[in-house]
Amino acid sequence: IHYATSPEARALQWLTKEQTAGGKQPFLYTQGQAILTRSWVPLQDSPGVRMTYAARVRAPQGLRVVMSAGERGTDGAVFTFAMRDRIPPYLIALACGDLAFAPISARCGVFADPSVLAGAKQELGDMETMVQKCEQYFGAYRWGRYDVLIMPPAFPFGGMENPTLTFATPTILVGDKSQVALIAHELAHSWSGNLVTNATWRDFWLNEGFTVFLEQRIMELVFGKERAAMEIATGDAGLRKEIAELPAKDQVLHIDLTGRNPDDAMTAIAYDKGAAFLRRLEAVFGRDAMDRFLSAYFSAHAFQSITTETFLKFLDQHLLQSDPARKKKVDVHAWVFEPGLPKSMPELHPRGFAEVEAFRTAWLATGKMPADAKPGTWITHQWLHFLAGLQSDPDVLRRVDQRFGLASSPNGEIRSAFLTRALELHLFDFVSHTMDFVSQVGRRKLVLPLVKALMSHKDKSGEPHAREILVRFGPRFHFITRRSIEQLVDR
């Protein structure tokens, strides 16, 4: 088949050199998930289909090409690649730009713009340890290399689990490794999602729920139980908030996507409710039994795409039936097919959050820093918990910014959370901070809450600012981010 791809294909994003970190060369990358690979390659674009691929890519002199496949050779400006294992179409990925490489171990390394490479290598120095921890409990890493490409700011996601080469947002480079759970997540996809894939997008939770569960385990093994507990609690809080906003039909793990875009399934339900279900299984049957089950699951279905029904049958045969008494303690139907959360869903109270709550209460009451307070040592999830518990008082939010400067924080998660609260409270003097922020990032997770906050006012006072974001920055956003903003602004 001879074909040509339009440069307007929705999977492709062409960036000018001004849109890159170093500002020296233009950049191209692809983003196929969920159904955009069909826009640049003529194929059967379903996660239920798996294939191998080979590629020969010619690039302008001075630019480097990388793909979600092993590099087989380079001849001047021509790069060749081959993916020998069968993968679903959405995992075909390509990037081309001014890229340098730094090794972290014999099989792990980082690609990035030369201007950010040193910081990226430092931030992601635990990659090899993460791989080893996963292998210890869930089976061998089956993909050869595991590298990470730090993307330009316009990248719409936190990360994309392209096999052998994770694409990662630059917003994780904050200097304290507080955002590396994202790398743990994308690495975990090497087992759940890439090795064993959802057969349809209504089975998306098989990719993401399992991956969040593995991510949380990796973080516990590498950084300790307390940090993992705070990250789980943050995810659970977001899940409960999202459930309160979603229609009942979208609160089930096995979501009905008839006539809908698969992106509609990309909510906290697939991620955090799915992980909570697996944590419930672990709590009832024990960690050792759960580890054995997961290792057997990944081995039995390696390089296959499966449905929810296939998983539930395997679960029943290989875990639930092993102990009928414990089986009765897990309402599988409620977790998978019913809206909301089962009553067995626990609520965590990490010590790190108790410290935050005590500080918040004392500081707001007296205006003074408690002698034993150490907010300078807080990780991202503690700051998010601090902000989530603030009363809806504009004066309080101003005090917070005056003391801690969160409106201009270098940590994108914290900055987005603070500005979202400010905009919800009609503090439109923070609009300039917001515009400055969205001019630097394209990550949908960080941009969308700001637009949503501006559109939330009954008097529509924030709507002009939301439309300004779309008009000014829409052209530089990826289609996925731009489409999500348009849905909010134009509904």
C-alpha positions, -999 to 999 in steps of 0.1 A, spaced: 0 0 0 15 33 -10 0 63 8 8 98 19 -1 113 53 -15 148 56 5 172 78 -29 181 93 -34 145 107 -47 148 142 -21 124 156 7 148 145 19 179 162 44 201 145 61 226 168 82 256 159 116 260 175 101 287 197 78 260 212 107 238 224 128 240 255 160 249 237 145 270 210 170 259 184 151 233 162 115 225 153 99 193 168 75 167 156 57 140 176 28 116 173 1 108 198 -21 79 188 -42 71 219 -70 65 217 -81 66 180 -57 89 163 -32 65 148 -56 60 119 -51 97 110 -15 91 98 -13 53 92 -39 33 72 -46 4 96 -73 -12 117 -71 12 146 -85 -9 174 -67 -20 207 -80 -55 199 -57 -57 169 -19 -63 175 9 -60 150 47 -57 145 61 -28 125 93 -15 109 101 20 98 127 39 79 126 77 86 145 104 69 149 136 89 166 170 83 203 171 92 209 178 128 176 163 141 173 129 158 144 105 153 131 81 180 103 56 179 84 31 201 107 4 187 143 -6 188 166 15 167 183 -8 141 206 16 125 214 52 115 229 63 82 233 101 82 198 115 83 181 81 79 169 62 109 156 26 109 135 9 136 118 -24 142 92 -35 168 94 -73 169 66 -78 194 29 -74 186 15 -41 199 -18 -24 194 -19 5 169 -22 33 194 14 25 206 30 33 173 49 65 181 75 88 166 93 119 176 119 141 159 138 170 171 170 184 188 175 155 211 204 143 232 207 111 253 219 103 288 222 68 300 210 58 335 218 21 334 226 -5 307 189 -6 296 175 27 308 181 63 297 167 97 290 162 116 257 156 153 260 164 187 245 201 194 254 190 223 276 171 201 300 190 168 297 211 171 329 181 180 351 161 152 335 188 126 342 190 137 378 152 137 383 148 102 367 178 85 383 156 58 399 143 43 367 165 12 368 155 6 404 118 9 394 122 -17 367 140 -41 390 112 -38 416 85 -45 390 104 -75 378 109 -89 413 71 -92 418 54 -92 384 77 -109 360 105 -100 336 105 -68 317 98 -80 281 107 -50 260 145 -47 260 152 -11 267 132 13 288 139 50 279 120 82 286 117 111 262 111 145 279 86 162 256 81 198 247 56 217 269 27 213 244 24 176 251 -12 170 262 -7 141 287 14 135 317 30 106 300 24 81 272 35 45 276 49 39 242 68 6 244 106 10 249 101 48 249 78 66 274 68 102 263 68 123 295 57 159 302 84 183 312 62 193 341 77 164 361 111 181 362 107 201 394 140 192 411 128 171 440 116 139 424 81 146 437 65 139 403 83 107 394 51 86 402 43 95 366 74 75 355 64 46 377 30 47 361 43 47 325 68 20 334 40 -2 349 22 0 316 50 -23 303 30 -50 320 -5 -37 322 -15 -20 289 13 -29 266 19 -66 275 -18 -72 283 -41 -47 266 -77 -37 268 -95 -53 238 -119 -24 235 -119 10 250 -148 1 273 -123 -22 289 -99 7 295 -98 1 332 -78 -31 325 -50 -8 313 -53 20 337 -66 6 370 -40 -21 369 -13 4 361 -22 28 389 -22 -2 413 13 -12 401 25 24 402 14 27 438 33 -5 446 65 8 429 63 40 448 60 21 481 90 -1 472 112 28 461 101 57 483 84 41 513 48 33 525 41 69 538 46 85 504 27 58 487 -2 63 511 -3 100 504 -4 94 467 -32 69 471 -52 92 493 -48 121 468 -61 98 440 -90 86 461 -100 122 470 -100 131 433 -120 100 425 -147 108 451 -149 144 437 -152 132 401 -179 106 410 -199 135 425 -198 152 391 -202 123 366 -235 108 355 -241 73 370 -235 56 336 -200 69 336 -192 58 371 -188 21 362 -155 4 353 -170 -14 323 -183 18 307 -207 19 277 -191 39 250 -216 33 222 -215 62 198 -190 81 220 -153 91 217 -131 67 237 -116 98 254 -148 99 274 -136 69 293 -104 86 305 -116 97 339 -106 88 374 -130 59 373 -108 38 350 -77 48 369 -85 52 406 -116 31 410 -99 4 391 -69 5 414 -91 6 444 -108 -26 433 -74 -43 430 -64 -29 464 -96 -45 479 -86 -78 464 -52 -75 479 -66 -65 513 -89 -96 513 -66 -123 499 -32 -109 510 -3 -93 492 15 -126 484 -16 -142 469 -23 -110 449 13 -108 436 12 -145 425 -21 -138 407 -9 -108 389 23 -125 378 2 -154 364 -22 -130 348 5 -111 329 22 -143 319 -10 -161 307 -21 -131 285 13 -117 274 10 -99 240 -27 -103 240 -57 -80 241 -85 -91 265 -119 -81 276 -133 -74 310 -152 -107 308 -120 -126 301 -103 -110 331 -132 -117 354 -132 -154 344 -94 -156 351 -98 -138 384 -125 -162 395 -105 -193 385 -71 -182 398 -79 -161 429 -115 -160 441 -121 -197 440 -89 -203 461 -108 -192 492 -146 -192 490 -150 -175 524 -128 -146 513 -145 -145 479 -177 -135 497 -160 -103 510 -154 -89 475 -185 -78 456 -170 -80 421 -202 -70 404 -205 -38 425 -170 -28 418 -171 -34 380 -207 -29 369 -223 -5 394 -219 32 398 -204 49 429 -180 32 453 -188 0 474 -189 5 512 -158 -16 515 -138 13 499 -115 25 528 -105 61 534 -68 66 541 -55 91 566 -17 93 561 5 108 588 19 133 562 -16 147 557 -22 150 595 9 172 597 -5 194 569 -39 197 586 -23 207 619 -2 233 602 -32 247 582 -53 250 613 -26 267 634 -14 291 606 -49 302 596 -58 308 633 -27 328 643 -11 339 611 22 325 625 42 295 614 42 268 641 77 262 654 78 226 643 63 232 608 83 223 578 63 232 547 95 235 528 99 197 530 64 189 518 59 169 486 34 178 459 6 157 475 9 175 508 5 209 491 -25 196 472 -40 184 504 -33 218 520 -51 236 492 -80 212 491 -88 218 527 -88 256 526 -120 274 532 -136 292 503 -124 326 514 -107 350 489 -87 366 517 -74 333 529 -62 324 494 -45 358 490 -27 352 523 -15 318 511 -1 332 479 16 361 498 33 337 521 41 308 498 40 322 462 19 293 448 6 313 419 40 312 404 52 279 417 76 260 395 56 228 403 28 227 377 5 205 398 6 229 427 4 260 405 -26 247 386 -44 237 418 -39 271 434 -50 290 404 -80 268 400 -91 277 435 -85 314 429 -105 315 397 -134 296 413 -135 324 439 -137 351 413 -101 363 420 -96 375 385 -65 394 394 -49 360 391 -59 357 354 -26 371 343 -8 344 363 -31 319 346 -24 332 311 13 330 318 10 294 331 -10 281 301 14 298 277 41 274 291 22 241 294 -2 221 272 -8 192 296 -46 187 296 -47 177 333 -32 211 343 -50 234 318 -85 220 318 -93 227 355 -85 264 349 -109 266 320 -135 247 340 -132 271 369 -136 301 346 -167 286 331 -182 277 365 -197 311 374 -234 316 371 -229 352 361 -206 341 333 -180 366 345 -151 341 338 -163 331 303 -144 358 284 -111 347 300 -118 310 292 -124 320 255 -92 340 256 -73 309 265 -88 291 236 -82 319 211 -47 328 223 -33 293 230 -56 269 213 -34 268 181 -4 257 201 -22 231 221 -24 195 209 -58 185 193 -66 165 224 -62 194 248 -78 218 224 -109 196 219 -114 192 256 -113 230 261 -137 235 232 -162 211 248 -162 232 280 -163 266 263 -189 258 236 -213 236 255 
